[in-house]
Amino acid sequence: MIFAEVRLNWKIGNASGHGSPLAATSENVQNLESWVSDCNREFGPKTHWLEFTISETNPSELAVSEVSEVNNHGS
């Protein structure tokens, strides 16, 4: 089975990183878009962005805490 995923990426100066992939549901995408907007205001334009991928691993199998961190952003 194929799954659509979304992941937050960032690069600030020489440091870069990314979050864990999440299922590309409308709720997850909206939460991550909000996070990107907030972080780009704080750290500068284009420092944070989303990456969409296709995977054979079900992202819903991620630890609940990883999903909760994204869903609770800004709460």
N, C-alpha and C positions, 0 to 999 in steps of 0.2 A: 504494500500500500504506500502511496506517496502523500506527504504532508507538506503544507505551506508553513514556513516559519518566519519569524521576524526577530531581529536582534539589534540591540543598541550598540553602536560603535562610537569611539571617541578618540581624539588626538589633541593634546594640549602640549605645545612645545615639542620636545623630543619623546614624550611619554604617550603611549597609546594603549587601548584595550577595548574590551567588548563584554557585554553581558551574556548570559546564557540564552540560547534560542527559546522562544515561546511560540506556541501555536498562533498563527496569524489570524486570530479572530478579530472582529471589529473592536471589541472591548480592549484587547491587548494592544492593538495598533493605536487606538485613541489615547490610551494611557501612555504609551511610549512616545507618541507625537507630542503630548503635553510635556513629558520629561525632556525631550529634545529641545523644545521651545524654551523651557525654563533654563536648561543648561547652556544653551547658546546665548541667552541674555547674560548669564552670569560669567561664562568663560570666554565668550567671543563667538562671532559668526562662524558657522561651519566647523565648530569643534566637536559637535555631536550629530550623528545621523543614524538613520535606520537602514538595515540591510535585510532584504527579503530573499529567502532561499527555498529550495525544495529538498526534502529529505525523506529517507525511508524509515527514520526513527520517529516515533510518535512523541512530539514535544510535550504532550499532556502527562508523560511519565516523569517529568522533572519533579524535583522536590517541591512540596507545597510552599515552603518558605521562599524559594526563588520567585515563584509566581506572585506570592503575596507582596514581596518587595515592590514589584512593578505596579500591582493593582492598588497599593496604598500610597503611591507617590502623591504628594501634595495634600494628603489627608491630615 
